[in-house]
Amino acid sequence: MTTTHSVDTVIRTEKEHIRGPGRAKGPFSGLALSGGGIRSASFALGVLQGLFAGTATHPNLLDHFDYLSTVSGGGYIGTALTWFRHKKFPAGTKTQATPSFPFGRRQSGHHGAAGGANQALNFIRQHGNYLTPAKGLDLMSLTAVVLRSTFVSLFVYLSLLTVAMFCWRQAGFFTPHGTVAIAKLLGVPPIGDVQLNDPLSLAGIIVAALALTSLAFSIATVLQWGADTGYRLLIKLQKTMGLLSKAVIALLVIGSLPYLESGIHALWMKASLAGGSTLAGVLLGLLQSRRQQGAAPAAKPKIPAEIQMVIGAALLVYGLLFTAFLLAAGLSVGEVLALTAAVLAVAILVNLNHAGLHRMYRDRLMETFQPNPANVQQNRWGPATEANRTLLEQVCPPGQGLYHLINCNVVLVDSANATHHGRGGDSFLLSPLFCGSSATGWRSTDDYMKNTFCRGITLPTAMAVSGAAANPNAGVAGQGVTRNRVVSTLMSLLNLRLGYWARNPQRGNGWLPPNYLRPGLSAGVFGAALSEANGFIELTDGGHFENLALYELVRRQVRLIVVSDAGADPDYTFEDLANAVEKVRVDFGVKIRFRADKKFNLEGLMPGSATAGLLTEKYGLARRGYAVADIDYGDNAHGVLIYLKPTLTRGLPEDIYGYKTAYPTFPDQTTADQFFDEVQFEAYRELGYQLAKQMLASTAVAGEFHRFLPNGNSPPAATPSVGS
């Protein structure tokens, strides 16, 4: 029997796990690390180091945080922290608190020295190009994985389409009947002898039926129907007309295939047209996908990006249809039977989570951010076999704090719930104790996703799911071109997805892996089963719901929240912050208001807000790198939000200004760049560290930390200075 838990049970159990039974009522604190890929991970690493250094009177503030909430790129470094603490990695900064902080200190000797405190830090910053980490795992092999995934997906769906086309041909579906067939069905004399293919005839019949029905309905409105009768009839009629209109479009597309075939006589021209349409769709889709990731075009396109994506998707789908139509014409019954057996074997047995891009993405992230200790000590890439075996429920033991909330999104574009449907999903949590969402309920992690083909959710899998940025039917904050159904069909046909197919927490664990038929065809290509009622659910980047990892901390009424926001925001519009503030107000009735004082407001984060001077003019310096907001939970419960954002201020090391000179888009370089070298990684890490130090240098901000320390505990007396 499947047992799901309420949100109250989840939160109460978490807090008892963190503090111990009977000690879960004091003010809790939480650290949130935002999405933003490797840029966010490197900046957040510096923030972690700054919080560990703390203040003169309260060193090592980091270990006093109860919750660590991460999303997407922030989860890279967040899970690295969880991983090294779990392994009790011997290198790092030693304090009275256990386990030690793994990411080094300044007084650590040579970077590569055996046993040096900077080993974990050095390993991560030397492998910022995590997608191409070693010889053989280069850009060519990465491209080959994408092509492999696309090839197998196209083989399955093109083969199924070819079998369907063959059956339609054998059934006479494409045999000319002419207008006589239409006339007989409608009971009217034929007009002329124009020959139509059957799909076009059916389309004509539906159009004629729609026209006659529309006239009949309009005339019938003279009758005085009961209010409910007429109202319900209008709803049913509108739904039926919409469905039939879609059928007409599909029939017209399919019905055009024989005309296209008969109009082109040379085989090479037919093949070129089929392949050219498909290739044009793929190239246009890839181009727009690249632009959507942040690589803006040099000039504004004449045709909007969304329309270009739809055109590309339409070209691909039509190219596949025409290719299947041509292939079906040359097959025998025996060949079709053999093809059917082969494609069904592949479609049913292939595990989509392992055969697609998700597994490659997961493994490369794991090898960089959750490496084997031996790999770290040698400072060389190697398989991360230990993390590969580590289940999520095995980390974050009781009483140690920094309980890890890994934020994801569950795709719910087909939900009957208006909120889930409109947003395109719901916040889905992966954590050591519970996994789930409000839409699906929560399941104990040690009982979730365990069947013949799955051991459960591992720590690296949770990290990769939270960062699955590119996926059909999902986009940042539930918006964007990839929410378009035609575009999503294109991505599903090519298996261009980083998301993860999981079992619904409120359903059983099942025994078959997710495959190309279910949910690949039903929920993926057709996009008709992406709801909380389906046995399979798709999990994607938590930024598709909320990109600051703030939502779940507010749900828990955490009194002190520190947010590291390194999401893409070159114009400083604070879109991710606005999305988070709106969602917590609507869902929880919680109000977050930034202080108007010039010492704390958002304006001070804006480039150019610093006092006039040569540095401000040259680099567009901000007054500071943090802002402070008050949280009103209602019922006289209040908290404080401290918000950090990458921006250049006075007093930074010279190498940061130098990097800005060389790369003017710093510190908001495109998220599409996931290939950081040491210099780029260090620029963001050091900026995060310096801004965290500046934040804690404020007496008022430091006072907020002291006020909300859990249970008034005093931190350790000694602390080293951390950093590079």
Secondary structure by P-SEA (a helix, b strand, c coil): cbbbbcaaaaaaaaaaaacccccccccccbbbbbcccaaaaaaaaaaaaaaaacccccccccccccbbbbcccccaaaaaaaaaaaaccccccccccccccccccccccccccccccaaaaaaaaaacccccccccccaaaaaaaaaaaaaaaaaaaaaaaaaaaaaaaaacccccccaaaaaaaacccccccccccaaaaaaaaaaaaaaaaaaaaaaaccccccaaaaaaaaaaaaaaaaaaaaaaaaaaaaaaaaaaaaacccaaaaaaaaaaaaaaaaaaaaaaaaaaacccccccccccaaaaaaaaaaaaaaaaaaaaaaaaaaccaaaaaaaaaaaaaaacccccccccaaaaaaaaaaaaccccaaaaaaccccccccccccccccccccccccbbbbbbbbbccccccaaaaaacccbbbbccccccccccccccccccccccccccccaaaaaaaaacccccccccccccccccaaaaaaaaaaccccbbbbcccccccccccccccccccccccccccccccccbbbbccccccccccaaaaaaacccbbbbbcccccccccaaaaaaaaaaaaaaccbbbbccccccccccccccccccccccccccccccccbbbbbbbccccccbbbbbbbbcccccccaaaaaaaaacccccccccccccccaaaaaaaaaaaaaaaaaaaacaaaaaaaaaccccccccccccccccc
